[in-house]
Amino acid sequence: MAKGAHGSRQAAWEFFGAELKRRREEAAFTQVELGARVFVSGGYIGQFEQAIRKPQLDVAQRIDETLRTDGFFERMWRKLIKDLPFEAYFAHVAELERLATKICQFEPMLVPGLLQTPEYTRALYEVSHPFATPEYVEEQIQARMDRARILKDATRPEYWVILHEAALRVPVGDPITMAAQLDRLREMVGEHKVLIQVIPFVAGAHTRMGKMMKLMEFEDAPPAVYTEGVHWGNLLDEPGVVKQVQGSYDLLRAAALPPEASLILIKTAAEDHRRCAKST
């Protein structure tokens, strides 16, 4: 995504917030009063008005109902989300990644999108979207690479990743693609852009074994959790739920190898993929 495009979209969200504040004040609601009517805190209304956070669709719809704005906020929300190069269920998460000060992620089967090489991403899309046009696949690859730029920024988030060994062993694309992807993981650890731990097969079953999770912390907002299934995703920020997920993540970290041993396992898996390539 071009930097200008991001700036334009942020300006649109700032307009969304300014309009929310103007219309809330015209209706003589405080932030707390409006929040109570749309089932969020008054602090969240303030963050929406400052474009720190973006409301989810159901919240925008309830704002329209409460302020009697004839669908204005829903229409604007849909327009801004539609313009993003991501599935609708993930678009808000992509925005939050950019704001996060810390991201903790667990992936049971795949390398996380922020760490993928273009070749690995292409192999994933070609398998999951077999009838997609080459142009669509290239657009998705570029969107993912653009999203990963947050790890190049001076203000990049502290990024912790736990992978299951299956993510290193199950081939995505050909063996050379997998080997190069695993090499890239080691490079990014060496560049201090991510800390990676691996749960080995020998660790056996563990909590949340098949569920990806992403915990995000922010400087001026409560933490949030994202979980994902097939063609859907859940973004959650209820404190009790976030606390439970954090507990699950701590158990995963306890089952994982230390960072140094994890890098050795990643290197070994890359070498195994290269041997496989030579034997075919």
C-alpha positions as CSV (number, residue, x, y, z in Angstrom):
1,M,0.0,0.0,0.0
2,A,1.4,3.4,-1.0
3,K,2.2,5.7,1.9
4,G,-0.1,8.3,0.3
5,A,-3.0,5.9,0.2
6,H,-2.5,5.1,3.9
7,G,-2.4,8.8,4.8
8,S,-5.6,9.5,2.8
9,R,-7.4,6.6,4.5
10,Q,-6.2,7.9,7.9
11,A,-7.5,11.3,7.1
12,A,-10.9,9.8,6.2
13,W,-11.0,8.0,9.6
14,E,-10.2,11.3,11.2
15,F,-13.2,12.8,9.4
16,F,-15.3,9.9,10.6
17,G,-14.2,10.8,14.2
18,A,-14.8,14.5,13.8
19,E,-18.3,13.9,12.4
20,L,-19.0,11.5,15.3
21,K,-18.0,14.1,17.8
22,R,-20.0,16.8,16.0
23,R,-23.2,14.8,15.8
24,R,-22.8,13.4,19.3
25,E,-22.6,16.9,20.7
26,E,-25.5,18.1,18.6
27,A,-27.6,15.3,20.1
28,A,-26.4,16.4,23.6
29,F,-24.8,13.1,24.5
30,T,-21.6,12.8,26.5
31,Q,-19.1,10.1,25.4
32,V,-20.2,8.0,28.3
33,E,-23.9,8.4,27.4
34,L,-23.4,7.5,23.8
35,G,-21.1,4.6,24.7
36,A,-23.8,3.1,27.0
37,R,-26.3,3.2,24.2
38,V,-24.0,1.5,21.6
39,F,-22.5,-1.0,24.2
40,V,-19.0,0.3,24.4
41,S,-17.2,2.4,27.0
42,G,-17.1,6.2,26.9
43,G,-13.3,5.9,26.5
44,Y,-13.9,3.9,23.2
45,I,-16.1,6.7,21.9
46,G,-13.3,9.1,22.6
47,Q,-10.8,6.9,20.7
48,F,-13.2,6.6,17.8
49,E,-13.5,10.4,17.7
50,Q,-9.7,10.7,17.7
51,A,-9.3,8.0,15.0
52,I,-7.1,6.0,17.5
53,R,-9.4,3.0,17.1
54,K,-12.0,2.2,14.4
55,P,-15.4,0.9,15.4
56,Q,-16.6,-2.5,14.2
57,L,-19.6,-2.5,11.8
58,D,-22.2,-3.3,14.4
59,V,-21.1,-0.4,16.6
60,A,-21.2,2.0,13.6
61,Q,-24.8,0.7,12.9
62,R,-25.8,1.3,16.5
63,I,-24.3,4.8,16.4
64,D,-26.5,5.6,13.4
65,E,-29.5,4.3,15.2
66,T,-28.8,6.3,18.3
67,L,-27.8,9.6,16.6
68,R,-30.4,9.1,13.9
69,T,-27.8,9.7,11.1
70,D,-29.6,7.7,8.4
71,G,-26.8,5.2,7.9
72,F,-24.0,7.7,7.5
73,F,-21.5,6.0,9.8
74,E,-22.3,2.6,8.4
75,R,-21.9,3.7,4.8
76,M,-18.6,5.5,5.6
77,W,-17.3,2.4,7.5
78,R,-18.1,0.1,4.6
79,K,-16.4,2.4,2.1
80,L,-13.2,2.6,4.2
81,I,-13.1,-1.1,4.8
82,K,-13.9,-1.9,1.2
83,D,-10.9,0.1,0.1
84,L,-8.5,-2.0,2.1
85,P,-6.7,-4.8,0.3
86,F,-7.8,-7.4,2.9
87,E,-10.8,-9.5,3.6
88,A,-13.4,-7.5,5.5
89,Y,-13.0,-9.7,8.6
90,F,-9.3,-8.9,8.7
91,A,-9.2,-5.3,7.6
92,H,-9.6,-3.8,11.1
93,V,-6.8,-6.1,12.4
94,A,-4.4,-4.8,9.8
95,E,-5.0,-1.3,11.1
96,L,-4.5,-2.4,14.7
97,E,-1.2,-4.1,13.8
98,R,0.1,-0.7,12.7
99,L,-0.8,0.9,16.1
100,A,0.3,-1.9,18.3
101,T,3.3,-1.6,20.6
102,K,3.5,-5.3,21.1
103,I,2.2,-8.3,19.2
104,C,2.3,-11.9,20.5
105,Q,1.2,-14.5,17.9
106,F,0.8,-18.3,17.8
107,E,0.5,-20.1,14.5
108,P,0.0,-23.9,14.5
109,M,0.5,-24.6,10.8
110,L,1.7,-21.6,8.8
111,V,4.3,-18.9,8.9
112,P,2.6,-15.6,10.0
113,G,1.8,-13.2,7.2
114,L,4.2,-10.5,8.6
115,L,7.1,-12.9,8.2
116,Q,6.3,-14.5,4.8
117,T,8.4,-14.3,1.7
118,P,6.6,-13.4,-1.5
119,E,7.2,-16.9,-2.9
120,Y,5.7,-18.5,0.2
121,T,2.7,-16.1,0.0
122,R,2.2,-16.9,-3.6
123,A,2.2,-20.7,-2.9
124,L,-0.4,-20.2,-0.2
125,Y,-2.7,-18.2,-2.5
126,E,-2.3,-20.6,-5.4
127,V,-3.4,-23.4,-3.2
128,S,-6.3,-21.6,-1.4
129,H,-7.5,-19.7,-4.5
130,P,-7.0,-22.1,-7.4
131,F,-9.3,-20.2,-9.7
132,A,-7.9,-16.7,-8.9
133,T,-6.4,-14.6,-11.7
134,P,-2.6,-14.0,-11.7
135,E,-3.4,-10.3,-11.2
136,Y,-5.4,-11.1,-8.0
137,V,-2.7,-13.2,-6.6
138,E,-0.1,-10.5,-7.2
139,E,-2.3,-7.9,-5.6
140,Q,-2.6,-10.1,-2.5
141,I,1.1,-10.7,-2.4
142,Q,1.8,-7.0,-2.6
143,A,-0.7,-6.2,0.1
144,R,0.9,-8.7,2.5
145,M,4.4,-7.3,1.8
146,D,3.2,-3.8,2.3
147,R,1.6,-4.8,5.6
148,A,4.9,-6.3,6.8
149,R,6.6,-2.9,6.4
150,I,5.6,-2.2,10.0
151,L,8.5,-4.4,11.0
152,K,10.9,-2.1,9.2
153,D,9.8,1.1,11.0
154,A,11.8,2.6,13.8
155,T,8.6,2.4,15.9
156,R,7.9,-1.2,15.0
157,P,6.1,-3.3,17.6
158,E,7.8,-5.8,19.9
159,Y,6.9,-9.0,18.0
160,W,6.9,-12.4,19.7
161,V,5.9,-15.5,17.6
162,I,5.4,-19.1,18.7
163,L,5.2,-21.6,15.9
164,H,4.4,-25.3,16.1
165,E,7.0,-27.5,14.4
166,A,4.3,-28.4,11.8
167,A,4.7,-24.9,10.4
168,L,8.3,-25.7,9.6
169,R,7.7,-29.2,8.2
170,V,4.5,-29.1,6.2
171,P,5.5,-28.0,2.7
172,V,4.0,-24.8,1.3
173,G,5.1,-24.6,-2.3
174,D,8.2,-26.6,-3.3
175,P,11.1,-27.5,-0.9
176,I,13.2,-24.5,-2.1
177,T,10.4,-22.1,-1.3
178,M,10.1,-23.6,2.2
179,A,13.9,-23.6,2.8
180,A,14.1,-19.9,1.7
181,Q,11.2,-19.1,4.0
182,L,12.8,-20.7,7.0
183,D,16.1,-18.9,6.2
184,R,14.2,-15.6,6.2
185,L,12.8,-16.4,9.7
186,R,16.4,-16.8,10.9
187,E,17.4,-13.6,9.2
188,M,14.6,-11.6,10.8
189,V,15.5,-12.9,14.3
190,G,19.1,-11.9,13.6
191,E,17.9,-8.4,12.6
192,H,16.0,-8.2,16.0
193,K,12.7,-7.8,14.3
194,V,11.0,-10.8,15.9
195,L,11.6,-13.3,18.6
196,I,10.6,-16.8,17.6
197,Q,10.0,-19.9,19.7
198,V,9.0,-23.3,18.3
199,I,6.8,-26.0,20.0
200,P,8.4,-29.3,18.8
201,F,6.5,-32.4,17.9
202,V,7.9,-34.2,21.0
203,A,6.1,-31.7,23.3
204,G,2.9,-33.5,22.5
205,A,-0.6,-32.1,22.8
206,H,-1.0,-28.7,24.4
207,T,-3.5,-25.9,25.0
208,R,-5.1,-24.2,22.0
209,M,-3.3,-26.7,19.8
210,G,-5.1,-25.9,16.5
211,K,-6.1,-22.3,17.1
212,M,-4.1,-19.3,15.9
213,M,-4.1,-16.3,18.1
214,K,-2.8,-12.8,18.1
215,L,-2.6,-10.6,21.1
216,M,-2.0,-6.9,20.5
217,E,-1.1,-4.2,23.1
218,F,-1.3,-0.5,22.5
219,E,0.1,2.7,24.1
220,D,-3.2,4.4,24.8
221,A,-5.8,1.7,24.4
222,P,-6.8,-1.6,26.0
223,P,-5.3,-4.8,24.5
224,A,-7.1,-6.9,21.9
225,V,-7.1,-10.5,20.7
226,Y,-7.6,-11.8,17.2
227,T,-8.5,-15.4,16.4
228,E,-9.1,-16.8,12.9
229,G,-10.8,-19.7,11.2
230,V,-11.7,-20.5,7.6
231,H,-13.0,-17.3,6.0
232,W,-13.8,-15.7,9.3
233,G,-12.1,-13.9,12.2
234,N,-12.9,-12.6,15.6
235,L,-11.5,-9.5,17.1
236,L,-12.1,-9.4,20.9
237,D,-11.2,-6.8,23.5
238,E,-13.4,-7.8,26.5
239,P,-10.9,-7.8,29.4
240,G,-11.9,-11.2,30.8
241,V,-11.5,-12.8,27.4
242,V,-8.1,-11.1,26.7
243,K,-6.9,-12.3,30.1
244,Q,-7.9,-15.9,29.3
245,V,-6.1,-15.8,25.9
246,Q,-3.0,-14.4,27.6
247,G,-3.0,-17.3,29.9
248,S,-3.3,-19.7,27.0
249,Y,-0.4,-18.0,25.3
250,D,1.7,-18.2,28.4
251,L,1.1,-22.0,28.5
252,L,2.2,-22.2,24.8
253,R,5.3,-20.3,25.6
254,A,6.1,-22.7,28.4
255,A,5.8,-25.7,26.0
256,A,8.1,-24.1,23.4
257,L,11.8,-24.4,23.0
258,P,14.0,-21.5,24.1
259,P,14.8,-19.0,21.3
260,E,18.3,-20.4,20.7
261,A,17.1,-24.0,20.4
262,S,14.2,-22.9,18.2
263,L,16.6,-21.3,15.7
264,I,18.5,-24.6,15.6
265,L,15.3,-26.5,14.8
266,I,14.4,-23.9,12.1
267,K,17.8,-24.3,10.5
268,T,17.5,-28.1,10.6
269,A,14.1,-28.0,9.0
270,A,15.5,-25.7,6.2
271,E,18.3,-28.2,5.6
272,D,15.9,-31.1,5.4
273,H,13.8,-29.2,2.8
274,R,17.0,-28.6,0.7
275,R,17.9,-32.3,0.9
276,C,14.4,-33.1,-0.3
277,A,14.8,-30.7,-3.2
278,K,18.1,-32.4,-4.2
279,S,16.5,-35.9,-4.1
280,T,13.6,-35.0,-6.4
